Amino acid sequence: MELKKFRNKYDLELIPASGAHLIVGTLVWDPLIGKPKFTHPGMAGNIFNAILDAKLINEEEWRELLEKAKNEKEYDANLAESVIDVDVELASTIEHPQIGKIGNAFKLENLKKFSFGELKVKCMSNLLRVRIDDYLDVLKKDKWKLYDGKIRRAFMIVELYYGSVKLVIESNMKDELDAVINNTDLELKNKVEFGKSVEYTFSHQNVPFAMRLQKVKEFNC
């Protein structure tokens, strides 16, 4: 499944290079063309840095906003599907830490199925949205050049999705994968054998795999 197909099916963006550092408010460039990018000339790493750069807040207020974004609560994700399937070929290109630890020593093309389950989500709270929206209104009114050149065309993460990593392999490959697991710090939550297949479930370890984006110029509280 290509990135575009994933987007169309789940109305989410698959995160190609993920890490626990991602928070709501992180800025993303051109997600509708190829892979989303977290860096772009002139673009701040997140909306809070952009607000600080515009001198609309001081460093104490900046730290407060960042802390709020980092500590948004995690909820069960109310998606139509309880498990999100990812094409095996696409899975091998995702720079997710859990997948990388496995792929360094196990050929991911040997997977029969790859998915994310036990889905959780962190959403940008209404209180945080209102504060960001207020600052954006000031930027549009008083600092248009800064807003137009560095922020307006960017997208902002408003939801982050987490899920346990689920892999299905043929049973004759389990000794090889078991050896990989024993030599890493992967947190194996469950292992189920059924017929000639084995399903492994690993903890997400606070690393998101997908995100919901909103264009900054269309952002509102």
Secondary structure, DSSP 8 states (H G I E B T S, - for coil): --HHHHHHHHSSEE-SS--TT--TTBEEB-TTSSS-BS--TT--SBHHHHHHHTTSS-HHHHHHHHHHHHT--EEE---S-SSEE--HHHHTT---HHHHHHHTTS-GGG-SEEEEEEEEEEE--HHHHHHHHHHHHHHHHH-HHHHHHHTTT-EEEEEEEEEEEEEEEEGGGHHHHHHHHHTS---EEEEEEETTEEEEEE--TT---EEEEEEGGG---
